[in-house]
Amino acid sequence: MDEGHGTDFDSLAEAYERMATALPFSEHIESHTLFALLGDITGRAVLDLGCGSGLYTRRLRELGASTVTGIDSSEGMLDFARRRAAAADLDITCLSREVTAPPAEGDPQLDGRFGLVSSAYVLCYAPTRQALAGFCRTARRALRPDGGRFVFATLNPDVAVEPGWYAHYGIDFTIGPATRDGDEAPAVMKVPGFEGFPLLPYRWSRRAYEDALHEAGFTIVTWVHPRVSAEGVAAYGEAHWANYLKIPHALYVDCTV
């Protein structure tokens, strides 16, 4: 059965989307920080690199982007993303692409068409330096010839390895202190209630990211620590977030050409 139209994959995509929104820090820290970095996107042409189920792809369109395109290598996720966008009456384009391997001959549907590229938790799934470089090349080539920005969230290179550090926030990591730059097995991130969907990100160093980004043509790379929304502080208090903000599991990167 075609996974893009099967009920099993619908359940998988739905579960990933629910997992991405189930925890308070998803909205009050992750989404808040990413969209604050993106800024006013009204009238902008935006590419969502590694769009998955289309959760952020839809949000980008709702926030006023003139055009939004999502790309991913999973046909099943793309099919789910298209149907969710249609159900919400959102004009979104979803394209199948091997995002780690942009074609040498170019891609007329993507190259030079965007002023902004956004990505959430995609680059940290590159298992090799070659794949990491491919992500960065895809993002750079998608930007207009006169430049633009690539903003993404990724696993913190200095993520806490102490067991239980993030348990208060509803996530748990299994990661070796020496695991770095794809030299060993990926980290294992678990979300209680979603044990059937362990996440396996790689802990790339800042140097590895920066080398890949500079080689792709990005001239300025700025690392940004997460922030808590005013609503998150009002709902849970500042003390609730202190441990996470001390060593967040994710950082944000703002790259310009």
Protein Blocks (a to p, Z undefined) as FASTA:
>chain_A
ZZklgfklmmmmmmmmmmmmmpmklmmmmmmmmmmmnopaehiacddehklnommmmmmm
mnopabdcdddfblklmmmmmmmmmmnopacddddddfklccfkbpfklgopafbdcdeh
kllmpfbfklmmmmmmmmmmmpcfkbccdddddddfkbcfbghklmmnopacdddfklgg
hlaccdddddehilmlccddddddfklmmmmmmmnopabdcdddddddfklmmmnojklm
mmmmmmccbdcddddZZ
